[in-house]
Amino acid sequence: MKQKKRYVGKILLILSLIFFYLPIVFMVIFSFNDSKSLTHFTGFSLRWYRAMLQSHGMMSSLYITIIVAVLATIISTIIGTMTAIGLSQSTKRVRQFITRVDDFPLMNPDIVTAIGLMLLFITFRVEKGFVTLLLAHIAFCIPYVILSVMPRIRQLDPNLADAAMDLGATPFQAITQVIVPQITPGIVSGALIAFTMSFDDFIISYFVTGKGVKNLSIMVYTMSKRVNPSVNAISTIVVILITILLLIINIVPLVRKKETETSMTMQPKKRWPKWVGAGVVIVALVVSLFGMHRVGNQPYAGQTLHIYLPGEYISDEMVSDFEDQTGATVVMDNFDSNEQMYIKVANGENYDLLIPSDYMIERLIQEDLLQKIDQKKMK
């Protein structure tokens, strides 16, 4: 009977792994497909990777996603860890109050948090863009870090910091050299959760960003209106980067353990930690992806053209050719309905070119939200 249960358990585990990982394998395979088809593999080709690299908007969204995720993870981890350590030294009433407040963002639906942050930025007239996107990500990542660090702190002796200071350590040394090493696993797990939440977020990012600043989730959403296999290519790149990161996280502790064992018999040498070299390699890969510059006669280099249109009327190839010839950067945002577009424009979002429907054009004119086209420049 026990053997049958184990057999059934193994089958369920295999089926679960197939269910979760087969779509990823399918996506990776079809990122090398020669045609646009997502059901028939017609031949091996790198055309969608070339299209991805030529799409400045797509590469910019990947760059913004990585930068925001890394910055939000670092800042939220520091703030969350400091808050958790401070709570451990606070009174019971203060600790309970802050814990309840910390639970609200975790329990609230993302749409509620997104609308709340959007209204906050609008109320204080904060221009939406990279800064608001980063602040929003830091705000919703901090509770996850606190939630991961607090259980580790509860396991510590409450007199540990006092004992360290009695032995001559300063309060800062007691925290950084005594407490932090003891709670490092909780800090690492909190940082990983924060990075994952930031990298994967769509709803909150969609409501708090502006000025053409888009992360990868928003970019994929706007590209879902039509078949674009370049999404498979950029998703495959993300999977590779995440896999490398996971390998580093799992291999580094094993390497350190071996170094610790050998250091007991040999004189330890001063050298850089292994993770520094791995980090340099990843940074070099990211820089190589985004470090390409356009060359040639570019009369509008440094200028940005912001376009807001329904669906995707303009192909990525046309945008790339336009940017290569002029040197200007094209930032395209897409809206699903005129009402969605109206909310952004009415809240102060500025665009160089807007493509609404006829009835919405009349409304925007009546509310003085459109400028007349200068015919002298239409040449």
Secondary structure, DSSP 4 states (H G I P E B T S, - for coil): -HHHHHHHHHHHHHHHHHHHHHHHHHHHHHTTBSSS-SS----B--HHHHHHHH-HHHHHHHHHHHHHHHHHHHHHHHHHHHHHHHHHTS-HHHHHHHHHHHHHHHHS-HHHHHHHHHHHHHHTTPPPSHHHHHHHHHHHHHHHHHHHHHHHHHTS-TTHHHHHHHTT--HHHIIIIIIHHHTHHHHHHHHHHHHHHHHH--HHHHHH--TT---HHHHHHHHTTS--THHHHHHHHHHHHHHHHHHHHHHHHHHHHHHHHHHTTSPPPP---HHHHHHHHHHHHHHHHH-----S--TTTT-EEEEEEES--S-HHHHHHHHHHH-PEEEEEEESSHHHHHHHHHTT---SEE---HHHHHHHHHTT------GGG--
